Amino acid sequence: MHKVVSTESGRADKVLALMLDESRSQVSKLIKSGFVSVNGTKITKGSVIVESGDSIEYEIPKVTKSEAKEIDFDIEILYEDDDILVINKPAGLVVHPAPSLDEPTLVDWLIERGINLSTLAGEERHGIVHRIDRGTSGALAVAKNNKSHRELAKQLKSKEMGRYYTAIIDHPLKSNISIDKPIGRNPNNRLKMAIVPNGREAKTDFIKIIDSKDGRYELIGAKLYTGRTHQIRVHLSSIGRHILGDELYGCKIGPDISPRVFLHAFIMKLKHPTNGRLLRINAPLPQDMKNFVNNQFKRGTIDDKDIEQTILDTFDYDSITN
């Protein structure tokens, strides 16, 4: 049991959230679950008024971990310190467990490594700040403590965290383009997302990088300003372009050409949650996409460094318009 003395008067949830530097929603859950007392009396409503000098006792419930599945794989670590971990997620790996999923996930791998970020309310988030689709590969940030989680979440919300993707599409872009169209659940297919009038704000910039030798395909770059489900895939589909392997959103090129969706989280830019240092972390182009580029594109004309420089130069200095 932990104890603090209130330094001000007001709602219990607001006062305790300020004193613990936690979100009000998390403190509210703690109170509703019966883990908070004021002057020895248990409270279950955050609206209870506390006075300056009141004794507030709270208990952090133990988190019950689900038993991790056997892990028969490892994940490349791109960056790690005491506060954050950035991994290169392989294609095909699911981030979070689900009742219908028997295979191990990224969270299972994190459990095995002992990275188990718990909130005040006893929820276990394992530091996952943002997600990448199962078929997508690339850079994904994990917070190793609550403070880092909060700071990285703020950067995502404020759009300070830069996320740059590469993709191979079935028809070259006419020009660099910015797409700012709201995304929501597809009313006709619950497995898909769509551009809908009442959807959530979604903006993506796309740039041309290099065409294939026959002009059929193109390697492109994409910059996310928001993080909606399937955002890059939906925005490309809205202009008649599709990522190779993305049959869900209309790509006609089958798995014999692209066994998975050729989308990769290539570069991540963020501010370190503790020391404020700017970090730029690159996840090398995966082997399956490299093989496709080597076979279909002009050899010797582009590599990871070329792609990175093109993406950063264009997105950081050029104006992309509709």
C-alpha positions in Angstrom: 0.0 0.0 0.0 1.3 3.5 -1.0 0.5 6.7 0.8 0.5 10.4 -0.2 -0.8 13.5 1.4 -2.9 15.7 -0.8 -1.4 19.1 -1.5 -4.6 20.6 -2.8 -8.4 20.3 -2.8 -10.5 18.9 -5.6 -11.7 15.7 -7.2 -9.9 12.6 -6.0 -9.1 11.4 -9.5 -7.7 14.7 -10.6 -5.7 15.3 -7.5 -4.2 11.8 -7.4 -3.4 11.9 -11.2 -1.4 15.2 -10.7 0.5 13.8 -7.7 1.4 10.5 -9.4 2.0 12.1 -12.8 -0.4 9.5 -14.4 -3.3 10.0 -16.7 -6.6 10.7 -15.1 -8.3 7.8 -16.9 -5.8 5.4 -15.4 -6.3 6.8 -11.9 -10.1 6.6 -12.4 -9.8 2.9 -13.2 -7.8 2.4 -10.1 -10.4 4.2 -8.0 -13.3 2.3 -9.6 -11.5 -1.0 -8.9 -11.4 -0.2 -5.2 -7.7 0.4 -4.8 -7.9 3.9 -3.4 -8.8 5.1 0.1 -9.1 8.7 1.6 -8.4 9.1 5.3 -8.8 5.3 5.7 -12.2 5.1 3.8 -12.2 3.3 0.5 -13.7 5.2 -2.4 -15.0 4.0 -5.8 -15.9 7.3 -7.4 -13.3 9.8 -8.8 -15.7 12.6 -8.1 -15.1 12.3 -4.3 -13.7 15.6 -3.1 -10.4 15.5 -1.1 -9.0 18.4 0.9 -5.5 19.6 1.2 -3.8 17.5 3.9 -6.0 14.5 3.4 -4.2 11.1 3.5 -4.6 9.2 0.2 -3.7 5.5 0.1 -3.5 3.5 -3.1 -2.5 0.0 -4.1 -1.1 -1.0 -7.4 -2.6 -4.3 -8.3 -0.4 -7.1 -9.5 -0.6 -7.8 -13.2 -1.5 -11.4 -14.1 0.6 -12.3 -17.1 -0.7 -14.7 -19.7 1.7 -17.6 -20.2 3.9 -16.8 -23.1 4.0 -19.3 -26.0 7.2 -21.0 -27.0 9.3 -18.6 -29.0 11.2 -20.1 -31.9 12.3 -16.9 -33.5 14.3 -13.8 -32.7 13.8 -10.2 -33.7 16.4 -7.7 -34.9 17.0 -4.9 -32.4 17.7 -1.6 -34.2 18.1 0.5 -31.0 17.9 -0.1 -27.3 18.6 1.7 -24.0 17.0 1.7 -20.5 14.0 3.6 -21.8 13.1 2.5 -25.3 13.5 -0.4 -27.7 13.1 -0.1 -31.5 12.8 -3.4 -33.3 12.7 -4.5 -36.9 9.4 -6.4 -37.0 9.4 -9.2 -39.6 6.5 -9.6 -41.9 4.0 -12.2 -40.8 4.4 -11.5 -37.0 1.3 -10.3 -35.2 1.9 -7.6 -32.5 -0.8 -8.5 -30.0 -2.3 -11.8 -28.9 -5.9 -12.7 -29.8 -8.3 -15.4 -28.6 -8.2 -17.1 -32.0 -4.5 -16.9 -32.4 -2.3 -19.9 -31.4 1.0 -18.6 -32.7 3.5 -16.5 -30.7 3.3 -12.7 -31.1 5.6 -9.7 -30.6 4.1 -9.3 -27.1 5.1 -12.9 -26.3 8.6 -12.1 -27.4 8.6 -9.1 -25.2 7.4 -11.1 -22.2 10.3 -13.5 -22.7 12.7 -10.5 -22.7 11.0 -9.3 -19.5 9.6 -6.1 -21.0 6.2 -5.8 -19.3 4.9 -2.3 -19.0 2.1 -2.2 -16.5 -0.3 0.7 -15.9 -1.7 1.8 -12.6 -4.9 0.0 -13.3 -3.1 -3.3 -13.7 -3.4 -3.4 -17.5 -0.4 -4.8 -19.4 0.6 -3.0 -22.5 4.1 -4.4 -22.9 5.3 -1.0 -24.1 3.5 -1.1 -27.4 3.1 2.5 -28.4 1.9 2.0 -32.0 1.2 -1.0 -34.2 2.2 -2.4 -37.6 -0.1 -4.7 -39.6 0.8 -8.4 -39.6 2.0 -8.4 -43.2 4.0 -5.2 -42.8 7.6 -5.2 -41.7 9.9 -2.6 -40.2 10.7 -0.2 -37.4 8.4 -0.3 -34.3 9.1 1.5 -31.0 8.5 -0.1 -27.6 8.6 1.8 -24.3 10.3 0.1 -21.4 8.7 2.2 -18.7 5.5 4.2 -18.1 7.2 7.6 -18.4 8.7 6.7 -21.8 5.3 5.3 -22.9 3.5 8.5 -22.1 6.2 10.7 -23.8 6.2 8.6 -27.0 2.4 8.5 -27.1 2.4 12.4 -26.9 4.8 12.5 -29.9 2.5 10.3 -31.9 -0.5 12.5 -31.0 1.4 15.7 -31.8 2.8 14.2 -35.0 6.4 14.8 -33.8 7.2 11.2 -34.3 8.2 10.7 -38.0 7.3 7.4 -39.7 8.5 6.9 -43.2 7.5 3.8 -45.2 8.6 2.2 -48.5 6.2 0.2 -50.7 6.2 -1.4 -54.1 3.0 -0.6 -56.0 1.3 -2.0 -59.1 1.3 1.2 -61.2 3.6 4.2 -60.9 2.4 7.4 -59.4 1.9 10.3 -61.8 3.7 12.6 -59.4 4.4 13.1 -55.7 1.1 13.5 -53.9 -0.4 14.3 -50.5 -3.7 12.6 -49.6 -5.8 14.0 -46.8 -9.0 12.0 -46.6 -10.8 10.6 -43.5 -10.7 6.9 -42.8 -13.3 4.7 -41.1 -14.6 1.1 -41.2 -15.8 0.0 -44.6 -19.6 -0.2 -44.2 -19.8 -3.1 -46.7 -16.8 -5.2 -45.5 -15.8 -5.2 -41.8 -12.4 -6.5 -42.6 -11.5 -3.4 -44.6 -11.2 0.3 -43.9 -12.4 3.0 -46.3 -12.5 6.7 -47.0 -15.8 7.7 -45.4 -17.3 11.2 -44.7 -17.5 10.7 -40.9 -14.1 8.9 -40.6 -11.1 10.0 -38.6 -8.6 12.4 -39.9 -5.9 10.7 -42.0 -3.1 12.2 -44.0 -0.3 10.5 -46.0 2.3 12.0 -48.3 3.6 9.8 -51.2 6.7 10.2 -53.3 8.1 8.5 -56.4 11.5 6.8 -55.9 12.2 4.5 -58.9 10.2 2.6 -61.6 10.8 -1.0 -62.5 12.6 -1.8 -65.8 9.4 -2.5 -67.6 7.5 0.5 -66.1 4.9 -1.7 -64.5 5.9 -1.3 -60.8 7.3 1.5 -58.7 9.1 1.7 -55.4 7.6 4.6 -53.5 8.0 6.4 -50.1 5.2 7.3 -47.8 5.1 9.6 -44.8 2.4 9.1 -42.1 1.0 12.1 -40.3 -1.7 10.0 -38.6 -1.9 6.3 -37.8 -5.2 5.0 -38.9 -5.6 1.2 -39.6 -4.5 0.3 -43.1 -4.0 4.1 -43.8 -1.4 3.8 -46.6 -3.2 1.0 -48.3 -6.6 2.8 -48.2 -5.1 6.1 -49.5 -3.3 4.4 -52.3 -6.4 2.5 -53.3 -8.3 5.8 -53.5 -6.1 6.9 -56.4 -6.1 3.5 -58.2 -2.8 2.3 -56.8 -2.2 -0.9 -54.8 0.7 -2.3 -52.9 1.9 -5.6 -54.4 0.3 -8.5 -52.5 -2.5 -6.4 -51.1 -5.4 -8.4 -52.5 -7.7 -7.1 -49.8 -7.6 -3.6 -51.3 -7.7 -4.7 -54.9 -4.2 -5.7 -56.1 -4.6 -8.1 -59.0 -1.0 -9.4 -58.7 -1.1 -12.7 -56.9 1.1 -14.3 -54.3 3.4 -15.9 -56.9 4.8 -12.4 -57.5 4.4 -11.0 -54.0 3.8 -13.5 -51.2 2.9 -10.7 -48.8 2.0 -7.0 -48.8 5.2 -5.2 -49.9 5.0 -2.5 -47.2 7.9 -1.7 -44.9 8.3 0.8 -42.0 11.7 2.1 -43.2 12.7 5.1 -41.1 11.6 6.3 -37.6 12.4 9.7 -36.2 11.6 10.5 -32.6 12.8 12.5 -29.6 14.2 10.4 -26.9 11.6 10.4 -24.1 14.1 11.0 -21.3 17.0 13.1 -22.6 15.3 14.8 -25.6 17.9 13.7 -28.1 16.7 13.3 -31.7 16.9 9.8 -33.0 16.7 8.6 -36.6 16.5 4.8 -36.8 16.6 2.9 -40.1 15.1 -0.6 -40.7 16.9 -2.1 -43.7 14.8 -3.1 -46.6 13.8 -6.8 -46.0 15.2 -9.5 -48.2 12.0 -10.3 -50.0 11.6 -6.7 -51.2 15.3 -6.5 -52.0 15.0 -9.6 -54.2 12.1 -8.1 -56.0 13.9 -4.8 -56.6 17.0 -6.7 -57.8 15.0 -8.7 -60.3 12.5 -6.1 -61.5 14.4 -2.8 -61.2 17.6 -1.5 -62.7 20.4 -3.1 -60.8 23.1 -1.0 -59.2 21.1 2.2 -59.3 19.6 2.2 -55.8 20.3 0.8 -52.3 19.2 1.4 -48.7 21.2 4.6 -48.5 19.8 6.0 -51.7 16.3 5.2 -50.6 16.8 6.8 -47.2 18.4 10.0 -48.7 15.6 10.3 -51.3 12.9 10.0 -48.6 14.5 12.4 -46.2 15.4 15.0 -48.8 12.0 15.0 -50.4 9.8 14.9 -47.3 12.0 17.4 -45.3 12.5 20.0 -48.0 10.0 19.6 -50.8 6.4 20.8 -50.9 4.1 17.9 -51.8 0.7 19.0 -53.0 -2.4 17.4 -54.3 
